Each structure stands twice: as C-alpha cells, then as structure tokens.
Amino acid sequence: MDADEEEDEDVIVRELDCYLSTDTAGAQLGLLSCPLRPPWRKYPYEDLEVIRMKPKARRIEMDLPLDTTSANYAGDDDSHGARGVEKVTMRSSPVEAKTSLAVGMIQDGAFVLTPLDYCVQLRPHLSYLNVAKKGVHEECS
C-alpha cells in the first residue's frame, strides 16, 4: 500500500479554525483523574454529597455514597472494618505534568484549546480502616 492509497482512505470530514485561549478569568483549570476506576464503572458524581477543596494546595476531597443495596456491598462484613460504611471519600494527589495538556472544545465553528494549570488523581481514602484498627487496639488494652 503506497502513500496515495492511504491518503484516499483518510478523508477530511471537517476543517476548523483553531484558537488558543488563555483567558480563564483568573480561575485555574484542572484535570481530575480516577486511574483506579475503569471507564465502564463510573463513580456516581451526580450523587456527590460533599466536596472539600484547598485551591492553593490543589487538594480535593469528595464524599460519594456507596450503593448499600448492591450484592457487592460488604457493610455487614466486619472482617475489613467496613461495618456501616455508606460512603467513599476520594482524595486527590498531585500528578507531575510531563507534558503540556489542554482541554479542547468546538465553539461557534472553531476549535478552542485552553491549557490546563494542573492535574490530580483521585483515589479512595480508606480512613475507616484506621478507625476500625484503633478500636481493635483499644479493646485489647
């Protein structure tokens, strides 16, 4: 297959003017990533209960409810200290940007790119395990 045949197969669908936007009205634009969660198993962000943020430190915590009616819920199983846990707290950790990242959108027939200021990864914070462990030590003493 030569270069002419490859060009014939790769058809241009649409051409857009491209603009770089740096006007974020003083706000910082960040990317929140959940690397431990596959795309087909999304967190229920629409049911978000609480979000805590320290903008200068770029720290984010959010409380998401667990589906306690699910067959996978182990709330009655105390072997891991999960008794009565009805939410998961997601806590951010900073990600060092090894490249420049941007968010793009099509607006008024043009492709607009806005650079990201930072990226963080959200991971479950299992603080309830520490509480359960502390309770075990108190009972033993």
C-alpha positions in Angstrom: 0.0 0.0 0.0 1.6 3.3 -1.1 1.1 6.8 0.4 -1.6 7.8 -2.3 -3.8 4.9 -1.3 -3.5 5.8 2.5 -4.5 9.4 1.7 -7.6 8.2 -0.2 -8.8 6.2 2.8 -8.2 9.1 5.3 -11.0 11.5 4.3 -11.1 15.0 5.8 -14.5 15.3 7.5 -14.4 18.9 8.6 -11.9 21.8 8.8 -12.0 24.2 11.8 -10.0 27.3 12.7 -8.0 26.6 15.9 -7.5 29.1 18.7 -5.6 29.1 21.9 -7.5 30.6 24.8 -5.6 31.8 27.9 -8.5 33.9 29.3 -9.8 31.9 32.3 -11.0 35.0 34.2 -8.4 34.3 36.9 -9.6 30.8 37.6 -7.3 27.7 37.4 -8.3 24.8 35.2 -7.5 21.4 36.5 -8.0 17.8 35.3 -9.4 15.2 37.8 -8.4 11.7 37.0 -9.5 8.4 38.6 -6.8 5.9 37.5 -8.1 3.0 39.6 -11.6 3.0 38.1 -12.3 1.6 34.6 -14.4 3.8 32.3 -17.3 1.4 32.3 -17.6 1.6 36.1 -18.0 5.3 36.8 -18.4 6.9 40.2 -21.9 8.4 40.9 -20.8 12.0 40.7 -24.4 13.1 40.3 -25.0 11.9 43.9 -22.0 13.8 45.3 -22.6 14.5 48.9 -19.7 16.8 50.0 -16.7 18.3 48.3 -13.8 20.0 50.1 -11.2 21.9 48.3 -8.0 23.8 49.1 -7.3 25.7 45.9 -3.8 27.0 46.7 -2.7 23.5 47.8 -4.7 21.9 44.9 -6.2 19.4 47.3 -9.6 18.0 46.7 -11.7 15.6 48.8 -15.2 14.4 47.9 -17.7 12.1 49.6 -19.6 9.7 47.3 -22.4 7.4 48.5 -22.0 3.6 48.2 -24.8 1.5 46.9 -25.7 -0.3 50.1 -28.4 -2.4 48.3 -25.8 -3.9 45.9 -24.9 -7.6 46.3 -21.2 -6.5 46.3 -21.7 -4.3 49.4 -19.9 -5.8 52.4 -21.3 -3.4 55.0 -22.3 -6.3 57.3 -18.9 -8.0 56.9 -16.6 -6.6 59.7 -13.5 -8.5 58.6 -12.1 -5.4 56.9 -13.6 -2.8 59.3 -16.2 -1.8 56.8 -19.3 -2.1 59.0 -21.7 0.7 58.5 -19.6 2.4 55.8 -22.0 4.1 53.4 -19.7 6.5 51.5 -16.3 6.5 49.9 -14.0 9.5 50.3 -12.0 10.3 47.3 -8.7 12.3 48.0 -6.5 13.9 45.4 -2.8 13.6 45.0 -0.9 15.8 42.6 0.4 14.5 39.3 3.6 15.9 37.8 2.9 17.1 34.3 5.4 15.6 32.0 3.9 17.4 29.0 1.6 20.4 28.4 -2.0 19.4 28.5 -5.1 21.3 27.2 -8.8 21.0 27.0 -10.4 21.4 23.6 -14.0 22.2 22.6 -15.8 23.2 19.4 -17.4 26.6 19.9 -19.1 28.7 17.2 -17.5 26.7 14.4 -13.9 26.9 15.8 -11.8 24.6 17.8 -10.7 26.3 21.1 -7.8 25.0 23.2 -7.4 26.0 26.9 -4.2 25.0 28.7 -4.6 23.0 32.0 -3.0 24.5 35.1 -2.7 21.2 37.0 -3.7 17.6 37.1 -4.6 15.5 40.2 -5.5 11.8 40.7 -8.5 10.9 42.9 -8.1 7.7 44.8 -10.3 6.2 47.6 -9.1 7.3 51.1 -9.7 4.4 53.4 -9.7 6.3 56.7 -12.4 4.0 58.1 -9.8 1.2 58.3 -7.7 3.3 60.7 -10.7 3.9 62.9 -11.5 0.2 63.0 -7.9 -0.7 63.7 -7.8 1.8 66.5 -10.9 0.3 68.0 -9.4 -3.2 68.0 -6.3 -1.9 69.9 -8.4 -0.1 72.4 -10.4 -3.3 73.1 -7.2 -5.3 73.7 -5.7 -2.9 76.2 
